[in-house]
């Protein structure tokens, strides 16, 4: 991990003890989110830096490979729309990933949660969606599925059922 090969020298190695202290023993009150295979906890490092710690829910060889790939890929990326990887912990059964903490929530919540302080018009939501870093083939497939769903909703006269409330106002 600390080699200069591929920029991996940017990622810091943390001990499991450091992260247990940072998360109050991975206390459920510290959970920021839960994905299909992982839990994300909010933690505070000894230098009082707030971080997000990604921990696999299960021990699985396939997940191990995915975590290693995440470390390699994320240590190469420095982009304003991607959360920075600070480091990892390798002295646990499954590696833990430590990210910079972003207090504004997830992209999903930014797009879908209504917030009167920051209304999201169609143009703002489209701009956010266009900036997301996915594979072109996947984006094309999703676009085709989305356009089919849109057309079906129009044909069945249910378009407003699938349109965000803020967009419907526009």
Biotite code that builds the C-alpha atoms (Angstrom):
import biotite.structure as struc

atoms = struc.array([
    struc.Atom([0.000, 0.000, 0.000], chain_id="A", res_id=1, res_name="UNK", atom_name="CA", element="C"),
    struc.Atom([2.782, 2.435, 0.723], chain_id="A", res_id=2, res_name="UNK", atom_name="CA", element="C"),
    struc.Atom([4.576, 1.891, -2.557], chain_id="A", res_id=3, res_name="UNK", atom_name="CA", element="C"),
    struc.Atom([4.731, 4.683, -5.080], chain_id="A", res_id=4, res_name="UNK", atom_name="CA", element="C"),
    struc.Atom([3.349, 2.374, -7.771], chain_id="A", res_id=5, res_name="UNK", atom_name="CA", element="C"),
    struc.Atom([0.100, 3.791, -9.104], chain_id="A", res_id=6, res_name="UNK", atom_name="CA", element="C"),
    struc.Atom([-0.174, 6.605, -6.571], chain_id="A", res_id=7, res_name="UNK", atom_name="CA", element="C"),
    struc.Atom([-0.975, 4.303, -3.663], chain_id="A", res_id=8, res_name="UNK", atom_name="CA", element="C"),
    struc.Atom([1.358, 6.270, -1.412], chain_id="A", res_id=9, res_name="UNK", atom_name="CA", element="C"),
    struc.Atom([-1.453, 8.812, -0.867], chain_id="A", res_id=10, res_name="UNK", atom_name="CA", element="C"),
    struc.Atom([-3.567, 6.325, 1.111], chain_id="A", res_id=11, res_name="UNK", atom_name="CA", element="C"),
    struc.Atom([-2.781, 6.045, 4.827], chain_id="A", res_id=12, res_name="UNK", atom_name="CA", element="C"),
    struc.Atom([-2.931, 2.758, 6.707], chain_id="A", res_id=13, res_name="UNK", atom_name="CA", element="C"),
    struc.Atom([-5.074, 2.787, 9.854], chain_id="A", res_id=14, res_name="UNK", atom_name="CA", element="C"),
    struc.Atom([-5.198, 0.159, 12.573], chain_id="A", res_id=15, res_name="UNK", atom_name="CA", element="C"),
    struc.Atom([-8.453, -1.546, 13.498], chain_id="A", res_id=16, res_name="UNK", atom_name="CA", element="C"),
    struc.Atom([-8.040, -0.170, 17.051], chain_id="A", res_id=17, res_name="UNK", atom_name="CA", element="C"),
    struc.Atom([-7.886, 3.415, 15.723], chain_id="A", res_id=18, res_name="UNK", atom_name="CA", element="C"),
    struc.Atom([-11.099, 2.896, 13.779], chain_id="A", res_id=19, res_name="UNK", atom_name="CA", element="C"),
    struc.Atom([-12.900, 1.164, 16.642], chain_id="A", res_id=20, res_name="UNK", atom_name="CA", element="C"),
    struc.Atom([-12.152, 4.196, 18.816], chain_id="A", res_id=21, res_name="UNK", atom_name="CA", element="C"),
    struc.Atom([-13.120, 6.592, 15.998], chain_id="A", res_id=22, res_name="UNK", atom_name="CA", element="C"),
    struc.Atom([-16.525, 4.923, 15.573], chain_id="A", res_id=23, res_name="UNK", atom_name="CA", element="C"),
    struc.Atom([-17.212, 4.084, 19.234], chain_id="A", res_id=24, res_name="UNK", atom_name="CA", element="C"),
    struc.Atom([-16.809, 0.344, 18.466], chain_id="A", res_id=25, res_name="UNK", atom_name="CA", element="C"),
    struc.Atom([-18.808, 0.728, 15.211], chain_id="A", res_id=26, res_name="UNK", atom_name="CA", element="C"),
    struc.Atom([-21.792, 1.916, 17.204], chain_id="A", res_id=27, res_name="UNK", atom_name="CA", element="C"),
    struc.Atom([-25.071, 1.760, 15.247], chain_id="A", res_id=28, res_name="UNK", atom_name="CA", element="C"),
    struc.Atom([-25.659, 5.438, 16.147], chain_id="A", res_id=29, res_name="UNK", atom_name="CA", element="C"),
    struc.Atom([-22.656, 6.227, 13.931], chain_id="A", res_id=30, res_name="UNK", atom_name="CA", element="C"),
    struc.Atom([-24.138, 4.626, 10.794], chain_id="A", res_id=31, res_name="UNK", atom_name="CA", element="C"),
    struc.Atom([-24.299, 7.105, 7.908], chain_id="A", res_id=32, res_name="UNK", atom_name="CA", element="C"),
    struc.Atom([-25.661, 4.705, 5.335], chain_id="A", res_id=33, res_name="UNK", atom_name="CA", element="C"),
    struc.Atom([-26.104, 1.142, 4.312], chain_id="A", res_id=34, res_name="UNK", atom_name="CA", element="C"),
    struc.Atom([-25.550, -0.260, 0.835], chain_id="A", res_id=35, res_name="UNK", atom_name="CA", element="C"),
    struc.Atom([-26.046, -3.727, -0.540], chain_id="A", res_id=36, res_name="UNK", atom_name="CA", element="C"),
    struc.Atom([-22.779, -5.125, 0.832], chain_id="A", res_id=37, res_name="UNK", atom_name="CA", element="C"),
    struc.Atom([-21.433, -2.387, 3.123], chain_id="A", res_id=38, res_name="UNK", atom_name="CA", element="C"),
    struc.Atom([-22.156, -0.159, 6.085], chain_id="A", res_id=39, res_name="UNK", atom_name="CA", element="C"),
    struc.Atom([-20.727, 3.349, 6.293], chain_id="A", res_id=40, res_name="UNK", atom_name="CA", element="C"),
    struc.Atom([-19.934, 4.800, 9.710], chain_id="A", res_id=41, res_name="UNK", atom_name="CA", element="C"),
    struc.Atom([-19.067, 8.313, 10.793], chain_id="A", res_id=42, res_name="UNK", atom_name="CA", element="C"),
    struc.Atom([-15.857, 8.472, 12.796], chain_id="A", res_id=43, res_name="UNK", atom_name="CA", element="C"),
    struc.Atom([-13.550, 11.006, 14.398], chain_id="A", res_id=44, res_name="UNK", atom_name="CA", element="C"),
    struc.Atom([-9.808, 10.454, 14.186], chain_id="A", res_id=45, res_name="UNK", atom_name="CA", element="C"),
    struc.Atom([-7.433, 11.499, 17.007], chain_id="A", res_id=46, res_name="UNK", atom_name="CA", element="C"),
    struc.Atom([-6.617, 14.715, 15.099], chain_id="A", res_id=47, res_name="UNK", atom_name="CA", element="C"),
    struc.Atom([-10.395, 15.480, 15.224], chain_id="A", res_id=48, res_name="UNK", atom_name="CA", element="C"),
    struc.Atom([-10.813, 14.942, 11.488], chain_id="A", res_id=49, res_name="UNK", atom_name="CA", element="C"),
    struc.Atom([-14.288, 13.569, 10.678], chain_id="A", res_id=50, res_name="UNK", atom_name="CA", element="C"),
    struc.Atom([-14.251, 10.596, 8.295], chain_id="A", res_id=51, res_name="UNK", atom_name="CA", element="C"),
    struc.Atom([-16.605, 8.067, 6.720], chain_id="A", res_id=52, res_name="UNK", atom_name="CA", element="C"),
    struc.Atom([-15.560, 4.441, 7.204], chain_id="A", res_id=53, res_name="UNK", atom_name="CA", element="C"),
    struc.Atom([-16.844, 1.789, 4.795], chain_id="A", res_id=54, res_name="UNK", atom_name="CA", element="C"),
    struc.Atom([-17.093, -1.683, 6.306], chain_id="A", res_id=55, res_name="UNK", atom_name="CA", element="C"),
    struc.Atom([-18.253, -4.829, 4.520], chain_id="A", res_id=56, res_name="UNK", atom_name="CA", element="C"),
    struc.Atom([-21.265, -6.576, 6.074], chain_id="A", res_id=57, res_name="UNK", atom_name="CA", element="C"),
    struc.Atom([-20.021, -10.020, 5.101], chain_id="A", res_id=58, res_name="UNK", atom_name="CA", element="C"),
    struc.Atom([-16.721, -11.777, 4.699], chain_id="A", res_id=59, res_name="UNK", atom_name="CA", element="C"),
    struc.Atom([-16.484, -12.874, 1.111], chain_id="A", res_id=60, res_name="UNK", atom_name="CA", element="C"),
    struc.Atom([-13.576, -13.387, -1.282], chain_id="A", res_id=61, res_name="UNK", atom_name="CA", element="C"),
    struc.Atom([-15.434, -11.459, -4.020], chain_id="A", res_id=62, res_name="UNK", atom_name="CA", element="C"),
    struc.Atom([-15.943, -8.506, -1.675], chain_id="A", res_id=63, res_name="UNK", atom_name="CA", element="C"),
    struc.Atom([-12.265, -8.565, -0.775], chain_id="A", res_id=64, res_name="UNK", atom_name="CA", element="C"),
    struc.Atom([-11.365, -8.192, -4.429], chain_id="A", res_id=65, res_name="UNK", atom_name="CA", element="C"),
    struc.Atom([-13.852, -5.309, -4.785], chain_id="A", res_id=66, res_name="UNK", atom_name="CA", element="C"),
    struc.Atom([-12.359, -3.515, -1.758], chain_id="A", res_id=67, res_name="UNK", atom_name="CA", element="C"),
    struc.Atom([-8.851, -3.887, -3.163], chain_id="A", res_id=68, res_name="UNK", atom_name="CA", element="C"),
    struc.Atom([-10.071, -2.549, -6.514], chain_id="A", res_id=69, res_name="UNK", atom_name="CA", element="C"),
    struc.Atom([-11.727, 0.399, -4.719], chain_id="A", res_id=70, res_name="UNK", atom_name="CA", element="C"),
    struc.Atom([-8.452, 1.209, -2.971], chain_id="A", res_id=71, res_name="UNK", atom_name="CA", element="C"),
    struc.Atom([-6.469, 1.087, -6.203], chain_id="A", res_id=72, res_name="UNK", atom_name="CA", element="C"),
    struc.Atom([-8.963, 3.105, -8.256], chain_id="A", res_id=73, res_name="UNK", atom_name="CA", element="C"),
    struc.Atom([-9.864, 5.693, -5.632], chain_id="A", res_id=74, res_name="UNK", atom_name="CA", element="C"),
    struc.Atom([-6.249, 6.389, -4.735], chain_id="A", res_id=75, res_name="UNK", atom_name="CA", element="C"),
    struc.Atom([-5.757, 7.524, -8.354], chain_id="A", res_id=76, res_name="UNK", atom_name="CA", element="C"),
    struc.Atom([-8.766, 9.849, -8.503], chain_id="A", res_id=77, res_name="UNK", atom_name="CA", element="C"),
    struc.Atom([-8.839, 13.488, -7.513], chain_id="A", res_id=78, res_name="UNK", atom_name="CA", element="C"),
    struc.Atom([-12.098, 15.014, -8.737], chain_id="A", res_id=79, res_name="UNK", atom_name="CA", element="C"),
    struc.Atom([-14.490, 17.487, -7.165], chain_id="A", res_id=80, res_name="UNK", atom_name="CA", element="C"),
    struc.Atom([-17.458, 15.099, -7.558], chain_id="A", res_id=81, res_name="UNK", atom_name="CA", element="C"),
    struc.Atom([-15.792, 12.035, -6.057], chain_id="A", res_id=82, res_name="UNK", atom_name="CA", element="C"),
    struc.Atom([-15.199, 11.580, -2.341], chain_id="A", res_id=83, res_name="UNK", atom_name="CA", element="C"),
    struc.Atom([-11.500, 11.332, -1.573], chain_id="A", res_id=84, res_name="UNK", atom_name="CA", element="C"),
    struc.Atom([-10.089, 8.108, -0.170], chain_id="A", res_id=85, res_name="UNK", atom_name="CA", element="C"),
    struc.Atom([-7.975, 8.924, 2.883], chain_id="A", res_id=86, res_name="UNK", atom_name="CA", element="C"),
    struc.Atom([-6.794, 5.410, 3.633], chain_id="A", res_id=87, res_name="UNK", atom_name="CA", element="C"),
    struc.Atom([-7.620, 1.872, 4.567], chain_id="A", res_id=88, res_name="UNK", atom_name="CA", element="C"),
    struc.Atom([-7.354, -0.678, 7.340], chain_id="A", res_id=89, res_name="UNK", atom_name="CA", element="C"),
    struc.Atom([-5.958, -4.061, 6.391], chain_id="A", res_id=90, res_name="UNK", atom_name="CA", element="C"),
    struc.Atom([-5.642, -5.740, 9.800], chain_id="A", res_id=91, res_name="UNK", atom_name="CA", element="C"),
    struc.Atom([-9.277, -6.916, 9.833], chain_id="A", res_id=92, res_name="UNK", atom_name="CA", element="C"),
    struc.Atom([-10.893, -9.902, 8.101], chain_id="A", res_id=93, res_name="UNK", atom_name="CA", element="C"),
    struc.Atom([-12.222, -7.543, 5.434], chain_id="A", res_id=94, res_name="UNK", atom_name="CA", element="C"),
    struc.Atom([-10.429, -4.287, 4.621], chain_id="A", res_id=95, res_name="UNK", atom_name="CA", element="C"),
    struc.Atom([-12.021, -1.019, 5.725], chain_id="A", res_id=96, res_name="UNK", atom_name="CA", element="C"),
    struc.Atom([-11.953, 2.074, 3.536], chain_id="A", res_id=97, res_name="UNK", atom_name="CA", element="C"),
    struc.Atom([-11.654, 5.527, 5.078], chain_id="A", res_id=98, res_name="UNK", atom_name="CA", element="C"),
    struc.Atom([-13.033, 8.467, 3.122], chain_id="A", res_id=99, res_name="UNK", atom_name="CA", element="C"),
    struc.Atom([-13.198, 12.192, 3.602], chain_id="A", res_id=100, res_name="UNK", atom_name="CA", element="C"),
    struc.Atom([-16.499, 12.955, 5.326], chain_id="A", res_id=101, res_name="UNK", atom_name="CA", element="C"),
    struc.Atom([-18.942, 14.960, 3.194], chain_id="A", res_id=102, res_name="UNK", atom_name="CA", element="C"),
    struc.Atom([-21.648, 16.534, 5.380], chain_id="A", res_id=103, res_name="UNK", atom_name="CA", element="C"),
    struc.Atom([-24.163, 17.246, 2.608], chain_id="A", res_id=104, res_name="UNK", atom_name="CA", element="C"),
    struc.Atom([-25.476, 13.710, 2.230], chain_id="A", res_id=105, res_name="UNK", atom_name="CA", element="C"),
    struc.Atom([-25.545, 11.383, -0.745], chain_id="A", res_id=106, res_name="UNK", atom_name="CA", element="C"),
    struc.Atom([-26.184, 12.152, -4.406], chain_id="A", res_id=107, res_name="UNK", atom_name="CA", element="C"),
    struc.Atom([-29.453, 10.206, -4.125], chain_id="A", res_id=108, res_name="UNK", atom_name="CA", element="C"),
    struc.Atom([-30.656, 12.446, -1.290], chain_id="A", res_id=109, res_name="UNK", atom_name="CA", element="C"),
    struc.Atom([-29.460, 15.580, -3.050], chain_id="A", res_id=110, res_name="UNK", atom_name="CA", element="C"),
    struc.Atom([-31.567, 14.720, -6.087], chain_id="A", res_id=111, res_name="UNK", atom_name="CA", element="C"),
    struc.Atom([-34.631, 13.166, -4.428], chain_id="A", res_id=112, res_name="UNK", atom_name="CA", element="C"),
    struc.Atom([-35.184, 14.789, -1.035], chain_id="A", res_id=113, res_name="UNK", atom_name="CA", element="C"),
    struc.Atom([-37.302, 17.908, -1.122], chain_id="A", res_id=114, res_name="UNK", atom_name="CA", element="C"),
    struc.Atom([-35.634, 20.879, 0.509], chain_id="A", res_id=115, res_name="UNK", atom_name="CA", element="C"),
    struc.Atom([-37.253, 24.282, 0.424], chain_id="A", res_id=116, res_name="UNK", atom_name="CA", element="C"),
    struc.Atom([-33.936, 26.001, 1.177], chain_id="A", res_id=117, res_name="UNK", atom_name="CA", element="C"),
    struc.Atom([-32.433, 24.546, -1.993], chain_id="A", res_id=118, res_name="UNK", atom_name="CA", element="C"),
    struc.Atom([-35.118, 23.766, -4.579], chain_id="A", res_id=119, res_name="UNK", atom_name="CA", element="C"),
    struc.Atom([-33.882, 21.586, -7.425], chain_id="A", res_id=120, res_name="UNK", atom_name="CA", element="C"),
    struc.Atom([-35.317, 22.490, -10.771], chain_id="A", res_id=121, res_name="UNK", atom_name="CA", element="C"),
    struc.Atom([-35.226, 20.151, -13.742], chain_id="A", res_id=122, res_name="UNK", atom_name="CA", element="C"),
    struc.Atom([-32.071, 21.899, -15.032], chain_id="A", res_id=123, res_name="UNK", atom_name="CA", element="C"),
    struc.Atom([-30.241, 21.528, -11.711], chain_id="A", res_id=124, res_name="UNK", atom_name="CA", element="C"),
    struc.Atom([-31.144, 17.834, -11.388], chain_id="A", res_id=125, res_name="UNK", atom_name="CA", element="C"),
    struc.Atom([-30.145, 17.161, -14.988], chain_id="A", res_id=126, res_name="UNK", atom_name="CA", element="C"),
    struc.Atom([-26.809, 18.914, -14.453], chain_id="A", res_id=127, res_name="UNK", atom_name="CA", element="C"),
    struc.Atom([-26.119, 16.813, -11.338], chain_id="A", res_id=128, res_name="UNK", atom_name="CA", element="C"),
    struc.Atom([-27.031, 13.594, -13.156], chain_id="A", res_id=129, res_name="UNK", atom_name="CA", element="C"),
    struc.Atom([-24.884, 14.453, -16.193], chain_id="A", res_id=130, res_name="UNK", atom_name="CA", element="C"),
    struc.Atom([-21.810, 14.990, -14.012], chain_id="A", res_id=131, res_name="UNK", atom_name="CA", element="C"),
    struc.Atom([-21.973, 11.493, -12.373], chain_id="A", res_id=132, res_name="UNK", atom_name="CA", element="C"),
    struc.Atom([-18.378, 9.393, -13.559], chain_id="A", res_id=133, res_name="UNK", atom_name="CA", element="C"),
    struc.Atom([-20.387, 5.921, -14.854], chain_id="A", res_id=134, res_name="UNK", atom_name="CA", element="C"),
    struc.Atom([-19.424, 3.684, -17.819], chain_id="A", res_id=135, res_name="UNK", atom_name="CA", element="C"),
    struc.Atom([-20.773, 4.960, -21.146], chain_id="A", res_id=136, res_name="UNK", atom_name="CA", element="C"),
    struc.Atom([-22.295, 1.577, -22.093], chain_id="A", res_id=137, res_name="UNK", atom_name="CA", element="C"),
    struc.Atom([-24.129, 1.436, -18.759], chain_id="A", res_id=138, res_name="UNK", atom_name="CA", element="C"),
    struc.Atom([-25.359, 5.029, -19.141], chain_id="A", res_id=139, res_name="UNK", atom_name="CA", element="C"),
    struc.Atom([-26.699, 4.254, -22.622], chain_id="A", res_id=140, res_name="UNK", atom_name="CA", element="C"),
    struc.Atom([-28.484, 1.122, -21.352], chain_id="A", res_id=141, res_name="UNK", atom_name="CA", element="C"),
    struc.Atom([-30.004, 3.076, -18.443], chain_id="A", res_id=142, res_name="UNK", atom_name="CA", element="C"),
    struc.Atom([-31.050, 5.851, -20.798], chain_id="A", res_id=143, res_name="UNK", atom_name="CA", element="C"),
    struc.Atom([-32.815, 3.336, -23.037], chain_id="A", res_id=144, res_name="UNK", atom_name="CA", element="C"),
    struc.Atom([-34.626, 1.783, -20.068], chain_id="A", res_id=145, res_name="UNK", atom_name="CA", element="C"),
    struc.Atom([-35.528, 5.199, -18.690], chain_id="A", res_id=146, res_name="UNK", atom_name="CA", element="C"),
    struc.Atom([-36.809, 6.444, -22.043], chain_id="A", res_id=147, res_name="UNK", atom_name="CA", element="C"),
    struc.Atom([-38.944, 3.293, -22.448], chain_id="A", res_id=148, res_name="UNK", atom_name="CA", element="C"),
    struc.Atom([-40.377, 3.812, -18.956], chain_id="A", res_id=149, res_name="UNK", atom_name="CA", element="C"),
    struc.Atom([-41.043, 7.463, -19.764], chain_id="A", res_id=150, res_name="UNK", atom_name="CA", element="C"),
    struc.Atom([-42.812, 6.614, -23.035], chain_id="A", res_id=151, res_name="UNK", atom_name="CA", element="C"),
    struc.Atom([-44.937, 3.916, -21.377], chain_id="A", res_id=152, res_name="UNK", atom_name="CA", element="C"),
    struc.Atom([-45.940, 6.368, -18.629], chain_id="A", res_id=153, res_name="UNK", atom_name="CA", element="C"),
    struc.Atom([-46.958, 8.918, -21.258], chain_id="A", res_id=154, res_name="UNK", atom_name="CA", element="C"),
    struc.Atom([-48.968, 6.342, -23.226], chain_id="A", res_id=155, res_name="UNK", atom_name="CA", element="C"),
    struc.Atom([-50.786, 5.250, -20.059], chain_id="A", res_id=156, res_name="UNK", atom_name="CA", element="C"),
    struc.Atom([-51.330, 8.883, -19.043], chain_id="A", res_id=157, res_name="UNK", atom_name="CA", element="C"),
    struc.Atom([-49.348, 8.460, -15.807], chain_id="A", res_id=158, res_name="UNK", atom_name="CA", element="C"),
    struc.Atom([-46.418, 10.762, -16.565], chain_id="A", res_id=159, res_name="UNK", atom_name="CA", element="C"),
    struc.Atom([-46.933, 12.969, -13.505], chain_id="A", res_id=160, res_name="UNK", atom_name="CA", element="C"),
    struc.Atom([-46.727, 9.866, -11.280], chain_id="A", res_id=161, res_name="UNK", atom_name="CA", element="C"),
    struc.Atom([-43.055, 9.372, -12.206], chain_id="A", res_id=162, res_name="UNK", atom_name="CA", element="C"),
    struc.Atom([-41.986, 13.014, -12.327], chain_id="A", res_id=163, res_name="UNK", atom_name="CA", element="C"),
    struc.Atom([-40.399, 14.649, -9.294], chain_id="A", res_id=164, res_name="UNK", atom_name="CA", element="C"),
    struc.Atom([-42.728, 17.139, -7.588], chain_id="A", res_id=165, res_name="UNK", atom_name="CA", element="C"),
    struc.Atom([-40.303, 20.020, -8.153], chain_id="A", res_id=166, res_name="UNK", atom_name="CA", element="C"),
    struc.Atom([-39.972, 19.135, -11.836], chain_id="A", res_id=167, res_name="UNK", atom_name="CA", element="C"),
    struc.Atom([-43.751, 18.855, -12.191], chain_id="A", res_id=168, res_name="UNK", atom_name="CA", element="C"),
    struc.Atom([-44.021, 22.475, -11.044], chain_id="A", res_id=169, res_name="UNK", atom_name="CA", element="C"),
    struc.Atom([-41.632, 23.538, -13.830], chain_id="A", res_id=170, res_name="UNK", atom_name="CA", element="C"),
])
